């Protein structure tokens, strides 16, 4: 599958949704975060780069899934305080606050 560029936001969003569904379907029974993030669809989302960050944040806002490693890999940042590592609702809240402060949401 080719990676869509930022010149076509609708195609980027569609590709993201397709990959997100593949990732969720392919990892639904996994408990290992390492296995989840190693999934080819997850890695393809990371490869989409910065244009996909607002889509990841919107998806995280809608449903608390493990998008944290993708966000860290793409942005090079981690707004989650160490005390909240492993606490999915707190991690999601930290990333959503980060996104809002950068007007990505």
Phi, psi and omega in degrees: 000133180277155180269128180283146178265168184292349181295340181234086184301324180294319179292322177298314180297319180294317179296319178300313181299318179299313180293321180298319178295316178300318181295312181298316179296320184283344183239007185304326183262005182271143174252348182273117177299323179300317178293322179298313184283344177277349181302139182304323180293322178296315179296325178293324177295316177301319181295341178291339173077194187308325180300340182272351183302312178300326178292319177298316181294319178296321178294320178295324178295322181284321185208125181285086175254171184279070176267003188297317180294323177295315179298317178296317182296321183281316187271338185075012181239164174210096182281000183278122177296143181310327180295339182260358179303132180090351178259094189306312180300319179291321178296316179298315180299319180296316180293321179294321175297318177302313180296319179295321181294340178255009179057038177264351177240000000 
